[in-house]
């Protein structure tokens, strides 16, 4: 995992993770973790943008901020809730990210493919209306929740969803996709073959697409 992602994970997310495999994790704690994951993604993307944007001073302006409070946008076929986003009147929706978290073995095994399908629909809906938008999906989970067969499936299926190189290629593709696993001590790990799914590479790819498609026009 990248230095940016590790540092911000420790600062923003680690204290909100479940304390153990069998520990209770009530709805309020789940919601707090969801908010922490959204802020982590937004802050990581911001730091990568500062590294690659030729005009980093643009991020001092409120309308170019990466937001992590959910907001609804019209997509091509329906209204869409977006957790992490950058949008303004000049660019339209330029960035959209949806993190999902599965906390148990049963939940991950039964639901991650449905979660991935929801993310594919999320990307396709937004790309239909905003073809230049940089869109990413994130699936996070504790490593004890994943059997080897599940990890292999996730690695194979999610890697087929990236990259989306051409804005005309909308359906089923993302500019970036991240699989985020963590140990019982809260530290990030990456038990996958396809390095493009590592969070640091995914956020860097998003930043690059946001610069070349939108910020580079300023």
Residue pairs with C-beta under 8 A, 6 or more apart in sequence:
1 9
1 188
1 189
1 190
1 198
1 199
1 200
2 198
2 199
2 200
2 201
2 203
2 204
3 200
4 44
4 47
4 48
4 200
4 203
5 40
5 44
5 188
5 199
5 200
5 203
6 187
6 188
8 40
8 43
8 44
8 47
9 40
9 182
9 188
10 186
12 36
12 39
12 40
12 43
13 33
13 36
13 37
13 40
13 186
14 186
14 187
16 29
16 32
16 33
16 36
17 33
17 142
17 182
17 186
18 25
18 29
18 103
18 142
20 184
21 104
21 142
21 144
21 184
25 103
30 101
30 103
33 101
34 83
34 99
34 101
35 68
37 99
37 101
37 138
37 140
38 68
38 69
38 70
38 83
38 84
38 99
39 68
41 68
41 83
41 84
41 97
41 99
41 136
41 138
41 203
42 66
42 67
42 68
42 84
42 97
43 66
43 68
44 199
44 200
44 203
45 66
45 84
45 95
45 97
45 203
45 206
45 207
45 210
46 59
46 66
48 203
48 204
48 206
48 207
49 56
49 59
49 66
49 207
49 210
49 211
49 215
50 56
50 59
51 207
52 204
52 207
52 208
52 211
53 59
53 207
53 211
53 215
54 211
54 215
54 216
55 215
55 218
58 64
58 215
58 218
59 65
63 88
63 89
63 90
64 86
64 88
64 215
65 86
66 84
66 85
66 86
66 95
67 84
67 85
67 86
68 83
68 84
70 81
70 82
70 83
71 81
71 82
71 85
71 87
72 79
72 80
72 81
72 82
73 79
73 80
73 82
73 85
73 87
73 93
73 96
73 126
73 129
73 130
74 80
74 129
75 125
75 126
75 128
75 129
76 124
76 125
76 126
76 127
76 128
76 129
77 125
77 128
78 125
80 122
80 125
80 126
82 93
82 96
82 97
82 98
82 126
83 97
83 98
83 99
84 95
84 96
84 97
84 98
84 99
85 93
85 95
85 96
85 97
86 93
86 94
86 95
86 210
87 93
87 94
87 95
88 94
91 214
92 130
92 132
92 133
93 126
93 129
93 130
93 133
94 130
94 132
94 133
94 134
94 210
94 213
94 214
95 133
95 134
95 135
95 206
95 210
96 122
96 126
96 130
96 133
96 134
96 135
96 136
97 135
97 136
97 137
97 138
97 206
98 119
98 122
98 136
98 137
98 138
99 138
99 139
99 140
100 115
100 118
100 119
100 137
100 138
100 139
100 140
101 139
101 140
101 141
102 108
102 111
102 112
102 115
102 139
102 140
102 141
102 145
103 141
103 142
103 145
104 145
105 144
105 145
105 146
105 147
107 145
108 141
108 145
108 146
108 150
109 145
109 147
109 150
112 139
112 141
112 150
112 154
113 153
113 157
115 139
116 137
116 139
116 157
116 158
116 161
119 137
119 139
119 174
119 177
120 137
120 161
120 172
122 135
122 137
123 135
123 137
123 161
123 164
123 170
123 172
123 173
123 174
124 170
124 171
124 172
126 133
126 135
127 133
127 135
127 164
127 167
127 170
127 171
127 173
128 170
131 167
131 168
131 170
132 167
132 213
132 214
134 175
134 176
134 206
134 209
134 210
134 213
134 214
135 164
135 174
135 175
136 174
136 175
136 176
136 177
136 178
136 202
136 203
136 206
137 158
137 161
137 174
137 177
137 178
138 177
138 178
138 179
138 180
138 199
138 202
139 154
139 158
139 178
139 179
139 180
140 180
140 181
140 182
141 180
141 181
141 182
142 181
142 182
142 183
142 184
143 181
143 182
143 183
143 184
143 189
143 191
144 184
146 154
146 181
146 191
151 191
151 192
154 179
154 192
155 179
155 192
155 193
155 194
155 197
158 177
158 179
158 194
158 197
159 177
159 194
159 196
159 197
161 172
161 173
161 174
161 177
162 173
162 174
162 175
162 176
162 177
162 196
162 197
162 202
162 205
163 173
163 174
163 175
163 176
163 196
163 205
164 170
164 173
164 174
164 175
167 213
175 205
175 206
175 209
176 196
176 201
176 202
176 203
176 205
176 206
176 209
177 196
177 197
177 202
178 197
178 198
178 199
178 202
178 203
179 190
179 192
179 197
179 198
180 188
180 199
181 188
181 189
181 190
181 191
182 188
182 189
183 189
188 199
190 198
192 198
195 201
196 202
196 205
